Amino acid sequence: MTLIKQGFFMIDPALINFLEELAQNNNKPWFEEQKPCFKKLDSDFKSFAAIMATNLNQHDVIERAKTFRIYRDIRFSKDKTPFKTHFSINWIRAGLERRGGYFMRVKPHEHVIGIGFFAPEKEDLLRIRKEIELDAKEFRSLCNEDTFKKCWGKLLGDQLKTAPRNFNKTHPDMDLIKFKSFYFMKSFTDKEVRNEDFSAVVNDSFKTARPFLDYMTDVLNTNLNGECLL
């Protein structure tokens, strides 16, 4: 991993190559032979996560950067391949007054970053739906703001096929109320990830998402009367 200007790091191209080879040789003997290479790449990736957290702290407050283990839990899975074929990070925002977070996955041909609320707790999901039911104007405005939409595209997440229980199925904002998760993803090519300005692009993208995260935080930390719950 190479240090570049303004405190940013670039993803080592060797990581993408390693993951491509792992996808073709997803077994313990091959992995053991490559263990020294893996340890170096894993250490560099953790350094990337840490320096990105430092840069995110210029415009947010990050509690920690969590990198995920490459070993798969295969106990209850039909897929018995022992290793994940990607590296990933969660940057967790600090405190109850900052909800949501930032995510990145490095996987050959399928690199993504993401922000938002994936599978929120039952109580949080109900609170978000109730806010949208009451008034969805600000939610829609944030999602459709030009800079945000150009960067992040459309809202993603699993949806119910019909209205949730105790919600009017003819509500004009039912298209949003049916969501079970509320997040956005941005994709990158292998070439873009290898570029020396990749981490700067990621940081700028996350900065663009801050108003959405702050709005959702306000929703989750207040009741329907706008009274703070903290």
N, C-alpha and C positions, 0 to 999 in steps of 0.2 A: 504494500500500500504506500503510495507516494504523497508526501506532504506538498500542498500547493498553496497558492496565495490566499491571503485573508483568512487563514485558520481552517480552511476546508481540506478534506481528504478526498481522494478519488478511490473508487472501487478497483481493486487489483484485477486486471483481466484474467489472471491465473485462477481466480475464484470461479468465474464463469466456466472456464475450461474444466476445472475440477468437477463442477456440478454436472456438466455435460457427460463426462466420463463416468461419474457415479450413477447417472441414470441408466447407463449401459452395463454397469457392473455392480448392481445393488446387492452385494453379498459381503459377508464378514471377512473372508480371506482377502479379497481385493482391498477392502477398506483398511485392514490391518497393515497391508503393504504400503498404503498411502498415508498412514497415520502421522508421520512427521510433517508431510505437506499439509494435511488437514489441520493440525495443531497451529501451524504458522498462519494459515488462512483464517482460522477461527479467532486467533488472537488479534489479527489485523482488523477483522470485522467488528470485534468488540471495541477496538480503538476508534473505528469509524462511528460506531454508535455513541461513544462517549463524546467525541468532538462535535458530532451533530447535536447532542444534548446541550453542549456549551453554546453553540450557535442559536439553537432554539430558545435558549434562555435570554437571548437579546430581545426577544419579543413575546415571550411567554415565561411561565415558571414550571420547570420540569422536575418532577420528583426523582425519577430514575429512568434509565434506559434498560430495558429487559430484552436480552437476546435469547432465542429459543434453542434448545438442544437439538442436535441433528438426529438423535436416536428416536425411532418411532415406538410408540406403545402398541404392540401387535397382539396383546392378550385377547382382545375382543374384536379383532379385525380379520376380515377374510383376506386382506392383502397382507402377506407375511414378509414383504420386503423390509429389511431392518432399519433403513435410513431414509430420512427425508431428502428430497432432491432440491432443496432450497435452503437459503439462510433468511432469517427474518428477525425484525426488531419491533418492539412496542416502546414508544416514548410516552410515559405516563405523566399527566399533568398533576401538579401538587395540590393537595387539599380538596375538601368538599366544595370549596368555592370555585374550583376549576374542574369541570366535568369533561368527559370525552378524552380523546388522545390521538396520537399519530402512529402510523404503521408503515413498515416497508418490508417488501419481500424481494429477494434477489433470486431469480430462477430463470435459467436460459430461455429466451423467447417469451417469457411471461412475467417480466418485472413489473411490480406495481407499488405505488404508495397509496395510503388511504387515511381518511379522517372520519370521525363521527362516532356513532353508537351502534355497535354490532351486538344483536341479541341482548337488549337492555333488560334489567330485572322487571318483574311483573308490575311492581308499583311505579317504576319509572316509565314504562311503556304506557300505562294508563294515564299518567300525568301528561305525557306528551300528546297523547290522543285527545285528552280533554282540552288542552290548550288550542290544538288545531280546530277542534269542534267549536270552541268559543270564538276564535278569530285566527284565521290562517294567513292573514295579509302579510305580516312581518316574516313569517316562515317562507312564504312564496317569494317575497321580495329579496330575501337573502340568497335563496337558491337561484334566482334569476338575475341577480346583479351581474353586469357584463363581465367584469374582471374575474369574479368567482366562477361563473358558468364557463367562460373560455378556458379556465384552468382545470376545472373539476367535472364539467359535464353534468349529467343528470343524476338525480337521487337514485340510490340503489338500496336493495334490501328485499327480503322475502315479504310477500303480501298474502293476506287472507283472500279467499275467493269471494267472500261476502262480508257484510258489515260485522264488526265485533259485537259481542253481546252488549245489550243496553245502549247501542248507538243507532240512530235513525239511518236506515239504509239509503234514504233519499237525500241525505245531507250533501250540500254542494261540494264539500271538501272530502268526500268519502275516498277519493283516489289517494289522498294522503293518510287518512285515518286507518286504512287497511294495511299500511306498512307495519311490519313487525320489527324491522331494524331501519336505521336512518344513517346511511353512510355514503361516502363518495370515494371513487377509486380513479387513479390516473396511471396509465400504462406507459412503459418505456421499452424501446428496442435495446438489443444487446449493444449496438453502436452508441446509443445515448447514455447507457450506464457506464460504458468505458470512457466517456468523455470526461475531461478534467474538470468541467464545470457542473457535473452531475449533482454533487452535493449542494451547490449553490442553487440549482434549479429546485431541488427538493425543499430546501429551506424556504425559498421564496413561495413555493406552492403551499407549504404549511402556514406561512405567514398570511397568505391570502384567505386561508380557511378560518382564521381566528374569529372574525365576527359571527360565523355560524356556530362555532363552539361556545362562544360567550353567550349567544342568545339561548342556546339549549341549556346551558348552565343556569341562566336566570330562570328559565321555565322549571327546571328540576329542583331548584332551591327556593321556590315560592309556591304558595297555594293559588287557587284560581282568583283570589282577591288581590293578588300581587304582594301578599305579606311574606316576609322572609321566614324560612323554616330553619335556618341555621342558628 
